[in-house]
Each structure stands twice: as structure tokens, then as C-alpha cells.
Amino acid sequence: QVQLVESGGGLVQAGGSLRLSCTASGSTFSGKRMGWYRQAPGHQREYVASIFNNGNTLCEDDVEGRFTISRDDDKNTVYLQMNSLKPEDTAVYYCNWVSSWQWPWGQGTQVTVSS
């Protein structure tokens, strides 16, 4: 059973930065497109950004230029550097394999941005 563990969230003022990390036990990120997702209160989980095995990245328009996804396959870890945070970025953030064979979701990490 794959277990995803996200960390790095917290409370930050608008304009601040956080760096999220995600690691897994039971499988490897190597060779997989990995993504970050978020779920705000009262909303469905949504896709934020992803990184391919070759390092190419994609980001949703509302985080483009502010969030950067990266990976370290030797550490089996995916990162999300979040800068210029806005109150609307407040959510629980999750990572997962971007695939129809997604792993069970982890507990996520809470990001709260105060205005």
C-alpha cells in the first residue's frame, strides 16, 4: 500500500512563502508525472501543478509565476515552492501521481494565508 505524506504547510501572511514537500512509502516517483492538488473549504479538490519525469512542468493559470514544482527522485520527494501567497491559496494541499491509477490520498498539509 502506497502512503503519501505531505508536509511544510502553515500559517503565513499574504505575500509570504512556503515550501511544501511530499514523499511516499511503498512506491517510487521515478518515471511518473507527479502533481500537487488542493482543496479549499467547501470546494472540490483541484489540480495545481505537475512535473513530468523529464522535469517539464505545468501550472494552473492562477498560480503560474508564483508556484514552482520540482522533484528529487533520489529522495523520492516532490516539492512545491509557493511565493506571493494570497488568501485564496488557503487550502489543504495534496500530492499524487497524475494518472488514472492514482494512489490513495495522503492526509495533506494545511496552508492558511491571512490577509
C-alpha positions as CSV (number, residue, x, y, z in Angstrom):
1,Q,0.0,0.0,0.0
2,V,1.4,3.4,-1.0
3,Q,1.3,6.1,1.6
4,L,1.8,9.7,0.6
5,V,3.0,12.1,3.2
6,E,2.8,15.9,2.7
7,S,4.4,18.5,4.9
8,G,5.5,22.1,5.1
9,G,2.2,23.8,5.4
10,G,1.4,26.5,7.9
11,L,0.0,29.9,8.6
12,V,1.5,32.8,6.6
13,Q,0.6,36.3,5.8
14,A,-0.3,37.4,2.3
15,G,2.8,37.9,0.2
16,G,4.7,35.3,2.2
17,S,6.2,32.0,1.0
18,L,6.0,28.3,1.9
19,R,7.7,25.2,0.6
20,L,5.7,22.0,0.6
21,S,7.2,18.5,0.4
22,C,5.7,15.2,-0.5
23,T,7.2,11.8,-0.1
24,A,5.9,8.3,-0.4
25,S,6.5,4.8,1.1
26,G,5.6,1.7,-0.9
27,S,6.4,3.1,-4.4
28,T,8.7,5.4,-6.3
29,F,8.0,8.7,-8.0
30,S,10.7,7.9,-10.6
31,G,9.2,7.7,-14.1
32,K,5.9,9.2,-13.1
33,R,4.2,12.6,-13.6
34,M,3.7,13.9,-10.1
35,G,1.3,16.6,-9.2
36,W,0.1,18.9,-6.5
37,Y,-3.6,19.4,-5.8
38,R,-5.5,21.5,-3.2
39,Q,-8.9,21.5,-1.6
40,A,-10.4,24.7,-0.1
41,P,-13.2,24.5,2.4
42,G,-16.5,23.9,0.6
43,H,-14.8,23.2,-2.7
44,Q,-13.7,20.1,-4.6
45,R,-10.1,19.1,-4.8
46,E,-8.4,20.8,-7.8
47,Y,-5.2,20.4,-9.7
48,V,-2.5,22.9,-9.1
49,A,0.7,21.9,-10.9
50,S,2.6,18.9,-12.1
51,I,6.1,17.8,-13.1
52,F,7.0,15.2,-15.7
53,N,9.8,12.7,-15.4
54,N,11.9,14.9,-17.7
55,G,11.5,17.9,-15.4
56,N,9.0,19.7,-17.6
57,T,6.3,21.4,-15.5
58,L,2.8,22.7,-15.9
59,C,0.9,25.1,-13.6
60,E,-2.6,26.3,-13.5
61,D,-3.1,29.9,-14.6
62,D,-3.9,31.3,-11.1
63,V,-0.5,30.0,-9.6
64,E,1.7,30.5,-12.7
65,G,4.6,32.7,-11.8
66,R,4.1,32.2,-8.1
67,F,4.3,28.5,-7.5
68,T,7.2,26.2,-8.7
69,I,7.0,22.5,-8.6
70,S,10.2,20.4,-8.5
71,R,11.3,16.9,-7.8
72,D,14.2,14.9,-6.4
73,D,13.8,11.3,-7.4
74,D,16.8,10.2,-5.4
75,K,14.9,11.3,-2.3
76,N,11.6,10.2,-3.7
77,T,10.3,13.7,-2.9
78,V,8.3,16.3,-4.8
79,Y,8.3,20.0,-3.8
80,L,6.0,23.0,-4.2
81,Q,7.6,26.3,-3.7
82,M,4.8,28.9,-3.1
83,N,5.6,32.6,-3.3
84,S,3.5,35.7,-3.2
85,L,0.8,33.7,-1.4
86,K,-2.8,35.1,-1.4
87,P,-5.7,34.4,0.9
88,E,-7.4,32.5,-1.9
89,D,-4.5,30.0,-1.8
90,T,-5.8,28.8,1.6
91,A,-6.5,25.1,1.3
92,V,-5.3,21.6,2.2
93,Y,-2.5,20.7,-0.3
94,Y,-2.0,17.1,-1.5
95,C,0.3,15.4,-3.9
96,N,-0.3,12.4,-6.1
97,W,0.6,10.6,-9.2
98,V,-1.1,12.3,-12.2
99,S,-2.6,9.2,-13.6
100,S,-5.8,7.2,-13.8
101,W,-4.1,4.9,-11.3
102,Q,-3.7,7.4,-8.6
103,W,-2.6,6.3,-5.2
104,P,-4.7,6.7,-2.1
105,W,-4.6,10.3,-1.0
106,G,-2.5,11.3,2.0
107,Q,-3.6,13.5,4.8
108,G,-2.4,16.6,3.1
109,T,-0.9,19.7,4.6
110,Q,-2.9,22.8,5.6
111,V,-1.9,26.1,4.1
112,T,-3.6,29.2,5.6
113,V,-2.9,32.6,4.2
114,S,-4.0,35.6,6.2
115,S,-4.8,38.9,4.7
